[in-house]
């Protein structure tokens, strides 16, 4: 095929799949000389085993020869991300090669001629909540030498992504049972209250202070009483007791924790005048007992996002991270500027995690967790010294730093007066911050009260119909998984003393496969459960690749057992939630 035909064919695919990339190469001159020097059609091999890789980042596109070779050697579930800053080489490759197998392949994500940070965004868009931490890289010295700084940044970003995945894995292990339960027990507040999305850009250029509960908060907490008249005070739930003990009522309190200890953050302050921003995963008595106004964050939970199609959109700020990163995202989302950190230590000096005044139950819970977790790392503090933290806090620090890099138009101030250094912030005292930026009085409650007053509960008829459909899919999944588990148990008992090629064994394997596919094709069930299944499905596909009878049976067993676990819990709560929605609907109709 000649160069013109190659180009025409490739461009037609880009028009449909990558229109923004096509627009960016319009005025780019093709670098044929450099592109030709990167051609490597023959004898392409890789210096590592990539046959079971989940995510591979290819450093450099060249003319795509090594990418074609890679696609032949990896499973269909492997995601391949290609990073390259040089669009002139890619433009030439469109003429030199038929790239249709790459450009039209859903396994491939192109990050070409873009900021390296786009890689993280594209991975998040693809997976939602990433739980795959073993990201492989394919490197070629010839490609890398053309843009060494760019590719070094890519490698650093991949290290950060691995940390986020590590955090997500730990978070899901702890909360995948509690989150669905809490969400469905919180279904009525979810339906009745306005979403976090209604706060978008409501306070443009208004200064905000994010109050966290690190040990340094005690140094300057009293200054917040004056600051409240000039700054929006956004408080993490664990810091609320410290503020209230100092007679400082914040404007907004964010809460995300699903543990029962969460309720103790509020103690006797469930009837005060602050506004609550609540994740739908939060321990349900917290929301049930709160007497004030609530803004709902759906937490990025697939079931919650699906339900929003039938009522109104609530929105979410972070899929994971911490309550402090949610406060940070909220301040950005509301248009605040500057954004000030207070009590954001991101470390535990002298093994102290919280300011004095934080609930003793919360302190004990944190100490119990850390007693089991020996994961200690060191980072620089605001004075240049090395201080103790852990991977979770380091991940949150990176989260802040990435958000700061992405929003250069916002001024960020670290008035924590201790703790880890947050790159991109100005390190000045809270007293000086108030003096510089506390120039104009604000009325936050007036704006928030109007949003609450304007919110109307939508019609619930479509949601009630959808709930019936969801419950039916979970019932099918439950029934099929029980059958699948019985078949797998029979297979395990038979494999030890029966020929694996016998007609009976073959029939059992075939039946297990059919039941596996039947559940996998339940689109709603699989979508709602993909936080549970994402990591497992990758591992199952690896086991299938091994093609040993034992490994395949083990994979089927794990899958069916997980479906049984999910449906046993979810059906009970789904049916109760459906009754609550019907009851609310009758109240609205009367």
ROMIVO-534446 format. One record per residue (C-alpha): residue in one letter; x, y, z. Coordinates in steps of 0.05 Angstrom, whole numbers. Each point is the difference from the previous one (the first is absolute). Layout:
BEGIN
a; X; Y; Z
...
# end
This chain:
BEGIN
x; 0; 0; 0
x; 29; 68; -19
x; 10; 59; 47
x; -63; 37; -23
x; -44; -61; 12
x; 31; -12; 68
x; -12; 72; 20
x; -72; 2; -25
x; -17; -65; 36
x; 32; 22; 65
x; -32; 69; -2
x; -69; -29; -9
x; 9; -40; 65
x; 27; 61; 37
x; -60; 41; -22
x; -45; -48; 38
x; 44; -23; 58
x; 48; 58; 14
x; -28; 65; -30
x; 39; 44; 49
x; 66; -35; -18
x; -16; 9; -73
x; -11; 74; 11
x; 67; 7; 37
x; 39; -31; -58
x; -31; 43; -54
x; 55; 52; 1
x; 57; -48; 18
x; 54; -14; -52
x; 17; -74; -10
x; 70; -20; 23
x; 12; -57; -50
x; 74; -5; 13
x; -6; -11; 75
x; -62; -44; -8
x; 36; -45; -50
x; 59; -8; 47
x; -47; -27; 53
x; -30; -54; -45
x; 12; -71; 25
x; -46; -48; -37
x; 45; -62; 7
x; 19; -41; 61
x; -37; 41; 52
x; 8; -30; 70
x; -11; 25; 71
x; 47; -9; 59
x; -56; -19; 48
x; -58; -48; 5
x; -61; 41; -19
x; -48; -57; -15
x; -40; 12; 64
x; 8; 75; 7
x; -62; 41; 18
x; 24; 69; -19
x; 61; 15; -44
x; 25; 70; -14
x; 41; 5; -64
x; 51; 56; 2
x; 3; 26; -72
x; -45; -14; -60
x; 53; -1; -55
x; -37; -25; -61
x; -40; -51; 40
x; 39; -63; -19
x; 14; -20; 73
x; -72; 15; 19
x; -26; -48; -53
x; 48; -53; 26
x; -23; 13; 71
x; -73; -8; -17
x; 14; -70; -25
x; 31; -21; 66
x; -47; 26; 53
x; -71; -21; 21
x; -60; 38; -26
x; -12; 29; 69
x; 68; 34; 3
x; -3; 75; -6
x; 56; 31; -41
x; 15; 74; 10
x; 47; 33; -50
x; 35; 63; 24
x; 41; 45; -47
x; 8; 75; -2
x; 22; 4; -73
x; -59; 8; -48
x; 46; 10; -60
x; 21; -73; 4
x; -72; -23; 8
x; -21; 43; -60
x; 53; -35; -42
x; -21; -68; 25
x; -71; 12; -26
x; 31; 1; -70
x; 52; -54; 10
x; -44; -54; 32
x; -70; -28; -1
x; -15; 13; 74
x; -72; -21; -2
x; 12; -60; 46
x; 27; 49; 53
x; -45; 60; -10
x; -65; -41; -3
x; 17; -44; 59
x; -37; 12; 66
x; 60; -30; 37
x; 42; 60; -19
x; -1; 70; 31
x; 41; 54; -35
x; 33; 54; 41
x; 37; 36; -55
x; 24; 72; 1
x; -33; 12; 67
x; 21; 15; 71
x; 23; -64; 35
x; -54; 10; 54
x; -52; -19; -52
x; 20; -72; 9
x; -29; -2; 71
x; -65; 32; -23
x; -9; -49; -57
x; 13; -59; 46
x; -51; 27; 50
x; -51; 11; -56
x; 11; -71; -24
x; -2; -36; 67
x; -36; 47; 47
x; 32; -24; 64
x; 67; -29; -18
x; 21; -62; 39
x; 56; -25; -46
x; 67; 21; 27
x; 47; -42; -43
x; 7; 46; -60
x; 54; -23; -49
x; 41; 46; -45
x; 29; -16; -68
x; 62; 44; -11
x; 45; 10; -59
x; 64; 41; 8
x; -5; 27; -71
x; -70; 28; 13
x; 17; 26; 70
x; 62; 38; -20
x; -41; 48; -42
x; -41; 24; 60
x; 33; -24; 64
x; -32; 52; 46
x; -70; -17; -25
x; 8; -74; 10
x; 31; 10; 69
x; -64; 38; 19
x; -42; -57; -27
x; 38; -50; 44
x; -11; 44; 61
x; -74; 5; -15
x; -5; -76; -6
x; 32; -5; 69
x; -54; 46; 27
x; -54; -40; -35
x; 27; -63; 33
x; -6; 35; 68
x; -72; 20; -15
x; -16; -71; -21
x; 32; -26; 64
x; -44; 48; 40
x; -62; -21; -39
x; 13; -74; 11
x; 6; 11; 75
x; -62; 44; 0
x; -42; -51; -38
x; 23; -58; 44
x; -24; 39; 60
x; -65; 28; -26
x; -31; -40; -57
x; -49; -32; 48
x; -17; 63; 39
x; -7; 47; -60
x; -59; -34; -36
x; -35; -12; 67
x; 7; 73; 21
x; -19; 26; -68
x; -65; -39; -2
x; -16; 19; 73
x; 12; 72; -20
x; -45; -5; -62
x; -54; 48; 25
x; 49; 57; 17
x; 33; -15; -67
x; -67; 11; -36
x; -24; 59; 42
x; 61; 45; 5
x; 36; 43; -52
x; 66; -26; -27
x; 69; 29; 7
x; -6; 19; -73
x; -46; 58; 20
x; 60; 34; 34
x; 39; 8; -65
x; 32; 69; -5
x; -47; 29; 53
x; 57; 37; 35
x; 46; 26; -56
x; 64; 34; 26
x; -23; -7; 72
x; 56; -23; 47
x; -9; -67; 33
x; 35; -35; 58
x; 3; -76; 3
x; 4; -20; 73
x; 30; -69; 12
x; 12; -35; 66
x; 76; -7; 1
x; 38; 14; 64
x; 20; 70; -22
x; -73; 24; 0
x; 6; 16; 74
x; 52; 53; -16
x; -47; 46; -38
x; -71; -25; 8
x; -23; 61; 40
x; 16; 46; -60
x; -55; -34; -40
x; -54; 35; 41
x; 19; 66; -33
x; 14; -32; -67
x; -71; -26; -6
x; -27; 68; -19
x; 47; 5; -60
x; 15; -72; -21
x; -43; -60; -15
x; 18; -50; 55
x; -2; -71; -27
x; 14; -51; 55
x; 16; -74; -1
x; -46; -39; 46
x; 56; -20; 49
x; 18; 74; 11
x; -72; 21; 16
x; 6; -14; 75
x; 63; 42; 4
x; -35; 59; -33
x; -64; -6; 40
x; 39; -4; 66
x; 30; 67; -20
x; -69; 28; -16
x; 14; 1; -75
x; -57; -26; -44
x; 26; -16; -71
x; -42; 14; -62
x; 8; -69; -30
x; 20; -67; 30
x; 20; -57; -46
x; -9; -72; 23
x; 17; -64; -38
x; 16; -55; 49
x; -43; -62; 1
x; 22; -25; 68
x; -45; 7; 62
x; 54; 43; 32
x; -19; 54; -49
x; -62; 17; 41
x; 44; 20; 59
x; 30; 57; -41
x; -66; 37; 8
x; -19; -18; 72
x; -49; 54; 22
x; 8; 43; -62
x; -51; -33; -45
x; -49; 58; 9
x; 47; 58; -15
x; -2; 49; -58
x; 56; -25; -44
x; -15; -35; -66
x; 20; -73; -8
x; 33; -26; -63
x; -9; -75; 5
x; 26; -58; -41
x; -55; -52; -10
x; 48; -51; 30
x; -1; 34; 68
x; -24; -38; 61
x; -76; 6; -7
x; -19; 25; 70
x; 45; 61; -13
x; -46; 24; -55
x; -64; -27; 32
x; 13; 39; 64
x; 25; 64; -31
x; -51; 56; 7
x; 29; 51; -48
x; 6; 6; -75
x; 39; -51; -41
x; 35; -1; -67
x; 10; -70; -29
x; 63; -27; -32
x; -11; -67; -36
x; 72; -21; 11
x; 7; -22; -72
x; -37; -64; 19
x; -26; -34; -64
x; -68; -18; 29
x; -10; 72; 25
x; 19; 29; -68
x; -48; -47; -34
x; -58; 19; 46
x; 13; 74; -14
x; -24; -12; -71
x; -70; -10; 28
x; -1; 59; 50
x; 49; 59; 0
x; 76; 2; -4
x; 37; 5; 66
x; 71; -2; -25
x; 65; -18; 36
x; 67; 31; 14
x; 49; -58; 12
x; -7; -74; -10
x; 50; -13; 55
x; 52; 39; 38
x; -18; 28; 68
x; -52; 46; 30
x; 51; 56; -5
x; 10; -11; -75
x; -76; 5; -7
x; 1; 67; 37
x; 56; 22; -47
x; -39; -21; -61
x; -63; 35; 27
x; 37; 66; 9
x; 25; -5; -72
x; -69; -21; -25
x; -33; 60; 33
x; 49; 47; -33
x; 36; 21; 63
x; 65; 39; -4
x; 46; 0; 39
x; -5; -69; 32
x; 34; -6; 68
x; 21; -63; 37
x; -3; -2; 76
x; 14; -62; 42
x; 22; -38; -63
x; 61; -34; 31
x; 0; -62; -45
x; 46; -31; 50
x; 2; -23; 72
x; 55; 35; 40
x; 17; -38; 64
x; -53; -51; -21
x; -56; 51; 10
x; -53; -1; -54
x; -52; 50; 24
x; -8; 67; 34
x; -22; 1; 73
x; -75; 1; 2
x; -12; -52; -54
x; -47; -55; 25
x; 36; -52; 42
x; -36; -55; -38
x; 28; 26; -66
x; 70; 6; 30
x; -4; -72; 27
x; -26; -26; -66
x; 59; 33; -38
x; 51; -25; 51
x; -28; -71; -7
x; 8; 3; -75
x; 71; 27; 3
x; 20; -52; 52
x; -13; -53; -53
x; 30; 40; -56
x; 75; 7; 0
x; 0; 37; -66
x; 45; 60; 15
x; 30; 47; -52
x; 34; 68; 7
x; -14; 66; -34
x; 26; 72; 7
x; -37; 46; 47
x; -11; 75; -9
x; 67; 14; 33
x; 42; -48; -42
x; 4; -56; 51
x; -20; -73; -13
x; -63; -22; 37
x; -39; -65; 7
x; -61; -15; -41
x; -30; -60; -36
x; -19; -18; -71
x; -72; 22; 9
x; 19; 69; 24
x; 55; 6; -52
x; -53; -18; -52
x; -45; 56; 25
x; 59; 48; -2
x; 11; -19; -73
x; -75; 9; -12
x; 3; 72; 26
x; 63; 14; -40
x; -30; -26; -65
x; -64; 41; 11
x; 42; 62; 13
x; 41; -11; -64
x; -64; -7; -40
x; -28; 67; 25
x; 55; 52; -5
x; -52; 56; 0
x; -15; -15; 74
x; 45; 24; 57
x; 14; -55; 51
x; 24; 16; 70
x; 26; -50; 52
x; -15; 31; 67
x; 7; -66; 36
x; 62; 24; 38
x; 28; -70; 1
x; -4; -67; -35
x; 19; -22; -71
x; 17; 50; -54
x; -53; 5; -54
x; 34; 21; -65
x; -33; 58; -35
x; -24; 35; 64
x; 25; 63; 33
x; 20; -15; 72
x; -23; 58; 43
x; -35; 5; 68
x; -75; 1; 8
x; 4; 67; 34
x; 36; 30; -60
x; -49; -35; -48
x; -60; 31; 34
x; 34; 68; -2
x; 15; -5; -75
x; -64; -32; -25
x; -54; 14; 53
x; -21; 64; -32
x; -74; -8; -15
x; -56; -28; 43
x; -40; -57; -31
x; -68; -32; 12
x; 9; -74; -16
x; -65; -25; 33
x; -43; 45; -44
x; 26; -34; -64
x; -4; -70; 29
x; -70; 10; 28
x; -25; 23; -68
x; 27; -63; -34
x; -35; -43; 52
x; -65; 39; -7
x; 0; -5; -77
x; 11; -76; 0
x; -62; -42; -15
x; -6; -75; 9
x; -8; -30; -70
x; -54; -50; -21
x; 17; -70; 25
x; -42; -41; -48
x; 57; -16; -48
x; 47; -16; 57
x; -50; -50; 30
x; -4; -36; -67
x; 75; -1; -6
x; 9; -28; 70
x; -44; -59; -19
x; 45; -13; -60
x; 63; 4; 42
x; -27; -48; 52
x; -18; -50; -55
x; 72; 0; -27
x; 28; -11; 70
x; -48; -58; 10
x; 22; -32; -66
x; 73; 10; 20
x; -13; -32; 68
x; -35; -61; -30
x; 52; -12; -54
x; 60; 9; 47
x; -27; -52; 48
x; -6; -49; -58
x; 70; 18; -22
x; 29; -11; 69
x; -32; -70; 4
x; 30; -18; -68
x; 69; 25; 22
x; -4; -41; 64
x; -15; -62; -42
x; 58; 16; -45
x; 48; 8; 59
x; -22; -68; 27
x; 5; -34; -68
x; 67; 28; -24
x; 40; -39; 51
x; -21; -68; -24
x; -30; 9; -70
x; 31; 12; -68
x; -5; 74; -17
x; -20; -18; -71
x; -58; -44; 20
x; -68; 18; -29
x; -28; 15; 70
x; 57; 48; 18
x; -6; 34; -67
x; -74; 8; 10
x; 9; 31; 69
x; 53; 49; -26
x; -47; 19; -57
x; -57; 11; 48
x; 43; 43; 46
x; 22; 42; -59
x; -72; 11; -23
x; -21; 22; 70
x; 61; 46; 5
x; -18; 33; -66
x; -73; 5; 21
x; 19; 42; 61
x; 52; 39; -39
x; -54; 21; -49
x; -45; 29; 54
x; 19; 72; -18
x; -30; 36; 59
x; 25; -50; 52
x; 71; 0; -28
x; 1; 76; -7
x; -24; 11; 72
x; 50; -52; 26
x; 61; 18; -41
x; 36; 30; 61
x; -5; -70; 30
x; 18; -36; -65
x; 50; 44; -36
x; 63; -29; 31
x; -29; -71; 4
x; -19; -1; -74
x; 71; 16; -20
x; 26; -57; 43
x; -53; -48; -27
x; 20; 15; -71
x; 72; -16; 18
x; -21; -67; 29
x; -39; -17; -63
x; 64; 14; -39
x; 37; -53; 40
x; -52; -51; -24
x; 12; -48; 58
x; -64; -33; 24
x; 15; 17; 73
x; 14; 74; -13
x; -63; 8; -42
x; -44; -34; 53
x; 31; 45; 54
x; -16; 61; -42
x; -72; -21; -11
x; -7; -16; 74
x; 26; 69; 21
x; -47; 34; -49
x; -63; -37; 20
x; 16; 7; 74
x; 9; 75; -7
x; -66; 5; -37
x; -34; -38; 56
x; 31; 46; 52
x; -22; 63; -38
x; -71; -23; -16
x; -13; -27; 70
x; 14; 68; 30
x; -26; 45; -55
x; -67; -33; -11
x; -20; 9; 72
x; 17; 74; -2
x; -27; 12; -70
x; -68; -28; 19
x; -2; 44; 63
x; 21; 61; -40
x; -54; -13; -51
x; -53; -1; 55
x; 27; 66; 28
x; -3; 33; -68
x; -72; -24; -11
x; -19; 27; 69
x; 31; 68; -16
x; -36; 1; -67
x; -67; -10; 34
x; 16; 58; 47
x; 16; 45; -59
x; -64; -20; -36
x; -45; 13; 60
# end
